[in-house]
Amino acid sequence: MSEIETVGLGIYFDDLPVGRKFKTVGRTITEPDLVNFISCTGMLEVAFTNLEFIANESAIRGRFVPGALVYSFAEGLVMQSAVQGVGLAFLNMNLDIKAPTFVGDTIHVECEVIESELSKTHHDRGLVRTRTTSSSRTAVYHSSIRRSG
């Protein structure tokens, strides 16, 4: 597999041709991340709040986290590395979660530009769609995301 470029802050539309690939830095998911996320979103189900249930009754053993947490953290990694200061709008997404992610897993995101076109209404902006893969040692999340900027 060839090297994938690691990016810093904001990539402008003109620098996002179809085929460009990049990856973000990693981010380890911690116990406080899980607790804060389920608390602020209201995802207070026993699968995340009851250690006895997780140990004895859950179909998934271990301290797994909501898929929405992983997607949100992955979006944050892309935001701070590629969209920071240049992205305008998140337009849509398709998401496919392949396996659970656990507290202690480190995720990173790999992106490939699959569409890049000038906006039909705002000629100083473009629309970019990426194929995005968020992965850790236990899970892979695939998404297709379209942004305006």
Secondary structure, DSSP 8 states (H G I E B T S, - for coil): ----EE--S---GGG--TT-EEE---EE--HHHHHHHHHHHT---HHHH-HHHHHHT-SS-S-EE-HHHHHHHHHHHHIIIIITTT--EEEEEEEEE-S-EETT-EEEEEEEEEEEEE-SS-TT-EEEEEEEEEE-SS-EEEEEEEEE-
